[in-house]
């Protein structure tokens, strides 16, 4: 295993701030996962596994070792008349994997097109968009348990998936995901329930959409709504959509009739965090080198911010503003370090 000392993390995360790491390494095999975990333990240095850095904000120097996951490969393990089982390396680019499956005619993740990140990071956050969550297609996950120094396999239930969470997120720094196993469908049930998807398909005069049509529609929606991190530093949606009890929702709805929300059960509603932020007047606002994206209030963008703390402080202002107006405390979706 090769390590580099005192490296700038600017090229390795989408906010591209100046923060550094004491040590840095690249993982290309499961053996190197074991090596970096043991190096961390022997040298008593914290370990951070980094994918594409699209959902993280460094606010200070990382005093430990950052290991960039580049374990690649897409392998078909089994195929039937109705479905296919795939084994995918944790370092594979997520959108590349989605596009690969869409072109093959394997459905289930097309609504997750153009989400930044890697395959290995997708179950940690249980990424989701437009009525689909990645948990719906995952059969199992292979990971290295750094506590017990053993390899373990998790079936879907053992992953403890929830809204933007999983056992991997809740057991930070314990498990290093190496491979994810997906079951995809050959005759998929296409999900076009979201109005914005139907609008794009209607505008394109597509009445019987294919997987490619759905994926292209999602790509168009995301491209029009979200900034390209290669041009403007950002990590996509910065905040989670809060879930509140129905009684609280009804009270807020009476006070704010335009409130956007969706039922998640008989007892709770999910509020649109972007609407809450925009209602507080943040959309398009810029303070110093940080701002709230002009096309989507849920996205915080960097206009050349040097320090991650400047971005964090800006998010604090938004959180306090929403709490003062609606009595709701927003939770960050982006990982803060």
Secondary structure, 3 states (H helix, E strand, C coil): CCCEEEEECHHHCCCCCCCEEEEEEEECCHHHHHHHHHHHHHCCCEEEEECCCCCEECCCCEEEEEEEECCCCEEEEEECCCEEEEEEECCCEHHHHHHHHHHHCCECCHHHCCCCCEHHHHHHHCCEECCEEHHHCEEEEEEEECCCCEEEEEECHHHCCECCECHHHHCCCCEEEEEEEEEEECCCCCCCCCHHHHHHHHHCCCCCCCHHHHHHHHHHHHHHHCCCCCCCEEEEECECCCEEEHHHHHHHHHHCCCCCEEECCCCEEEECHHHHHHHCCCCCCEECCEEECCCCCCEEEECCCCCHHHHHHHHHHHHHHHHHHHCCCCCECCEEC
